[in-house]
């Protein structure tokens, strides 16, 4: 599953604290209108997050998981798209949040004889995790896994994040969804094993851990009559399908990404979604 896609709904829910702390733009209003869907290009590349803040200015946020030498050009294209969509009536502030595993080599400007362009670039490694850990939302706790732990031991931070998630998220399935997102993001900091270990301690059984391949072990241990492949299929489908539906509906994730991550056919996910209408 693409990590930048995974983070998009989280960043939207955290737009106020992120703006206040990271962008030096305090948002006091609740009048925030997201307009990113209106800016989709013909080639189906749309800006991650574009928000009209109380009709005072436009805030554009891109989430980047890997190096892209064309990033300045992309950001400039988005800038021009936003100008066109808003009739150039409001100031535009652009930020790219780099969450990648590798060192950040992204450029944030274009400088030629005829053009001077610049956007703001933020590396999550430079963000103090304490700020997000203090925020009273599960989205903030999950995002903290990508930030600077300062002098804290990584395992202690992971434990604290999961402890806080348990306090904030009472619904078991919703907790599993946040745990899944945490696992996905933790791979960018090589903390996935710590997340799995701590996550396992907070579930009823090892099978409840989202990354665990339920069908494989169940199919082998129980010797399902129609063979291991059928056992894998039966073991995964019910729980994975329910998780898939929640990830798509609640977190607005792409069905193709969810299908690939959970190893569930797109056709089965669509049937499950239709059955719940």
C-alpha positions as CSV (number, residue, x, y, z in Angstrom):
1,X,0.0,0.0,0.0
2,X,1.4,3.4,-0.9
3,X,2.4,5.2,2.3
4,X,1.6,8.7,0.9
5,X,-1.9,7.5,0.1
6,X,-2.2,6.0,3.5
7,X,-1.3,9.3,5.2
8,X,-3.7,11.5,3.2
9,X,-6.8,11.1,5.4
10,X,-4.6,11.4,8.5
11,X,-3.1,14.6,7.4
12,X,-6.5,16.0,6.6
13,X,-7.7,15.3,10.2
14,X,-4.5,16.9,11.6
15,X,-4.5,20.0,9.3
16,X,-5.0,22.4,12.3
17,X,-2.2,21.2,14.5
18,X,0.1,20.7,11.6
19,X,-0.5,24.2,10.3
20,X,-0.1,25.7,13.8
21,X,3.1,23.9,14.6
22,X,4.9,23.0,11.4
23,X,3.7,25.7,8.9
24,X,3.6,28.7,11.3
25,X,0.1,29.4,10.1
26,X,-2.4,29.2,13.0
27,X,-5.8,28.0,12.0
28,X,-8.5,29.1,14.4
29,X,-11.5,28.6,12.2
30,X,-13.5,25.4,11.5
31,X,-14.4,26.7,8.0
32,X,-12.0,24.5,6.1
33,X,-13.1,23.3,2.6
34,X,-11.0,20.6,0.9
35,X,-10.9,21.2,-2.9
36,X,-8.2,18.8,-4.0
37,X,-10.7,16.6,-6.0
38,X,-11.6,19.7,-8.1
39,X,-7.9,19.9,-9.3
40,X,-7.5,16.5,-10.9
41,X,-5.7,16.6,-14.2
42,X,-6.5,14.6,-17.3
43,X,-3.7,12.1,-16.5
44,X,-5.4,11.5,-13.1
45,X,-2.6,13.0,-11.0
46,X,-4.3,15.0,-8.3
47,X,-2.9,17.1,-5.5
48,X,-2.9,15.3,-2.2
49,X,-4.5,18.0,0.0
50,X,-5.8,21.4,-1.0
51,X,-7.8,23.4,1.4
52,X,-9.5,26.7,1.4
53,X,-9.0,28.1,4.9
54,X,-11.9,30.4,5.9
55,X,-11.7,32.0,2.4
56,X,-8.5,33.7,3.5
57,X,-5.8,31.6,1.8
58,X,-5.2,28.2,0.1
59,X,-3.1,25.6,1.9
60,X,-1.6,22.9,-0.4
61,X,0.1,19.8,1.2
62,X,1.9,17.0,-0.7
63,X,3.0,13.8,1.0
64,X,6.1,12.3,-0.6
65,X,7.5,8.9,0.2
66,X,10.5,8.8,-2.2
67,X,12.9,10.9,-4.2
68,X,11.4,12.5,-7.3
69,X,13.7,14.7,-9.3
70,X,10.6,16.3,-10.9
71,X,9.1,17.4,-7.6
72,X,9.6,21.1,-8.1
73,X,8.0,20.9,-11.5
74,X,5.1,18.9,-10.0
75,X,4.6,21.4,-7.3
76,X,4.7,24.3,-9.8
77,X,2.0,22.5,-11.9
78,X,-0.2,22.1,-8.8
79,X,0.4,25.8,-8.0
80,X,-0.8,26.8,-11.5
81,X,-3.8,24.4,-11.3
82,X,-4.8,26.0,-8.0
83,X,-4.5,29.5,-9.4
84,X,-6.8,28.5,-12.3
85,X,-9.3,26.8,-10.1
86,X,-9.5,29.6,-7.6
87,X,-9.2,32.5,-10.1
88,X,-6.1,33.6,-8.3
89,X,-8.2,35.3,-5.6
90,X,-6.4,34.0,-2.6
91,X,-2.7,33.6,-1.4
92,X,-1.4,30.0,-1.9
93,X,0.9,28.3,0.6
94,X,2.6,25.1,-0.5
95,X,4.2,22.4,1.7
96,X,5.7,19.1,0.8
97,X,6.0,16.6,3.7
98,X,8.7,14.0,3.1
99,X,8.1,10.7,5.0
100,X,10.6,8.5,3.1
101,X,12.9,5.8,4.5
102,X,15.9,7.2,2.6
103,X,17.6,10.5,3.2
104,X,15.7,13.4,1.8
105,X,17.3,14.7,-1.5
106,X,14.2,16.5,-2.8
107,X,14.7,20.0,-4.3
108,X,12.3,22.7,-3.4
109,X,12.9,25.4,-6.0
110,X,13.3,26.2,-9.7
111,X,15.7,28.9,-10.6
112,X,16.2,29.9,-14.2
113,X,16.8,33.2,-16.1
114,X,13.0,33.6,-16.5
115,X,11.5,31.8,-13.5
116,X,12.0,31.9,-9.7
117,X,9.8,29.4,-7.9
118,X,9.9,28.0,-4.3
119,X,7.8,25.8,-2.1
120,X,8.2,24.7,1.6
121,X,9.8,21.3,2.2
122,X,9.5,19.5,5.5
123,X,11.2,16.2,6.5
124,X,9.3,14.3,9.2
125,X,12.7,13.3,10.7
126,X,13.1,17.0,11.7
127,X,9.8,17.1,13.6
128,X,9.8,16.5,17.3
129,X,7.6,13.5,18.0
130,X,6.6,15.0,21.4
131,X,4.4,17.5,19.8
132,X,2.3,14.8,18.0
133,X,2.4,12.5,21.0
134,X,0.7,15.2,23.0
135,X,-2.1,15.7,20.5
136,X,-5.3,13.9,21.8
137,X,-6.1,12.1,18.5
138,X,-5.1,8.6,17.3
139,X,-4.1,10.1,13.9
140,X,-1.4,12.2,15.6
141,X,-0.1,9.2,17.6
142,X,0.3,7.2,14.4
143,X,2.0,10.0,12.5
144,X,4.6,10.3,15.4
145,X,6.2,7.1,14.3
146,X,7.9,9.0,11.4
147,X,9.2,11.8,13.5
148,X,12.3,12.6,15.6
149,X,12.4,10.6,18.8
150,X,15.1,12.8,20.3
151,X,16.8,10.8,23.1
152,X,13.9,8.3,23.5
153,X,14.5,4.7,22.7
154,X,12.5,3.6,19.7
155,X,10.9,0.6,21.4
156,X,9.7,2.9,24.2
157,X,8.1,5.3,21.7
158,X,6.4,2.4,19.9
159,X,5.0,1.1,23.2
160,X,3.8,4.5,24.2
161,X,2.1,5.0,20.8
162,X,0.2,1.7,21.1
163,X,-0.7,2.4,24.8
164,X,-2.2,5.7,23.7
165,X,-4.0,4.2,20.8
166,X,-5.6,1.7,23.1
167,X,-6.8,4.5,25.4
168,X,-8.2,6.5,22.5
169,X,-9.7,3.8,20.2
170,X,-12.2,1.6,22.0
171,X,-13.6,-0.2,18.9
172,X,-11.6,-3.4,18.2
173,X,-11.8,-3.2,14.5
174,X,-10.9,0.5,14.4
175,X,-7.9,-0.2,16.6
176,X,-6.8,-2.9,14.1
177,X,-7.1,-0.4,11.3
178,X,-4.8,2.1,13.1
179,X,-2.4,-0.7,14.0
180,X,-2.3,-1.6,10.3
181,X,-1.5,2.0,9.3
182,X,1.2,2.1,12.0
183,X,2.8,-1.0,10.7
184,X,2.8,0.3,7.1
185,X,4.5,3.6,8.2
186,X,6.9,1.9,10.6
187,X,8.7,0.2,7.7
188,X,10.1,3.6,6.8
189,X,11.9,3.7,10.1
190,X,12.7,-0.1,10.3
191,X,10.4,-0.4,13.4
192,X,7.9,-2.9,12.0
193,X,9.2,-5.7,14.2
194,X,8.7,-3.6,17.3
195,X,5.2,-2.6,16.2
196,X,4.3,-6.2,15.5
197,X,5.7,-7.4,18.8
198,X,3.9,-4.7,20.8
199,X,0.8,-5.0,18.7
200,X,0.7,-8.8,19.4
201,X,0.6,-8.1,23.2
202,X,-2.5,-6.0,22.7
203,X,-4.6,-8.5,20.8
204,X,-6.5,-11.5,22.0
205,X,-4.5,-13.9,19.8
206,X,-1.5,-13.6,17.4
207,X,-4.0,-14.0,14.6
208,X,-5.5,-10.6,15.4
209,X,-2.3,-8.7,14.4
210,X,-3.2,-7.1,11.0
211,X,0.1,-8.1,9.3
212,X,-0.4,-11.8,10.3
213,X,-1.3,-14.1,7.5
214,X,-4.3,-15.8,9.2
215,X,-5.1,-18.2,6.4
216,X,-1.6,-19.7,6.1
217,X,-1.3,-20.9,9.7
218,X,-4.9,-21.9,10.0
219,X,-4.8,-23.8,6.8
220,X,-1.7,-25.7,7.7
221,X,-2.7,-26.4,11.4
222,X,-6.2,-27.5,10.8
223,X,-5.5,-29.4,7.5
224,X,-8.5,-28.1,5.7
225,X,-9.9,-30.9,3.6
226,X,-9.5,-29.1,0.2
227,X,-5.9,-28.4,0.7
228,X,-3.6,-25.6,1.9
229,X,-4.6,-23.1,-0.8
230,X,-8.3,-23.4,0.1
231,X,-7.4,-23.1,3.8
232,X,-5.5,-19.9,3.1
233,X,-8.4,-18.6,1.1
234,X,-11.0,-19.4,3.8
235,X,-8.7,-18.1,6.6
236,X,-8.1,-14.7,5.0
237,X,-11.3,-13.8,3.3
238,X,-13.8,-12.9,6.1
239,X,-11.5,-10.8,8.3
240,X,-9.5,-9.3,5.5
241,X,-12.6,-8.3,3.6
242,X,-14.0,-6.6,6.7
243,X,-10.7,-4.7,7.1
244,X,-10.6,-3.8,3.4
245,X,-14.1,-2.3,3.6
246,X,-13.2,-0.2,6.6
247,X,-9.9,1.0,5.2
248,X,-11.7,2.1,2.0
249,X,-14.7,3.7,3.6
250,X,-13.2,5.2,6.8
251,X,-9.8,6.1,5.6
252,X,-10.6,6.8,2.0
253,X,-7.9,4.5,0.7
254,X,-7.6,3.3,-2.9
255,X,-9.2,-0.1,-3.5
256,X,-6.3,-1.3,-5.6
257,X,-3.8,-0.5,-2.8
258,X,-6.0,-2.1,-0.2
259,X,-6.4,-5.2,-2.4
260,X,-2.7,-5.6,-2.8
261,X,-1.9,-5.0,0.9
262,X,-4.5,-7.5,2.2
263,X,-4.2,-9.9,-0.7
264,X,-7.9,-9.9,-1.3
265,X,-9.3,-9.7,-4.9
266,X,-10.8,-6.4,-5.9
267,X,-14.0,-8.2,-7.1
268,X,-14.5,-9.6,-3.6
269,X,-14.0,-6.3,-1.9
270,X,-16.6,-4.7,-4.3
271,X,-19.1,-7.4,-3.5
272,X,-18.6,-6.9,0.2
273,X,-19.1,-3.1,-0.1
274,X,-22.2,-3.6,-2.2
275,X,-23.6,-6.1,0.4
276,X,-23.4,-3.4,3.1
277,X,-25.3,-0.8,1.2
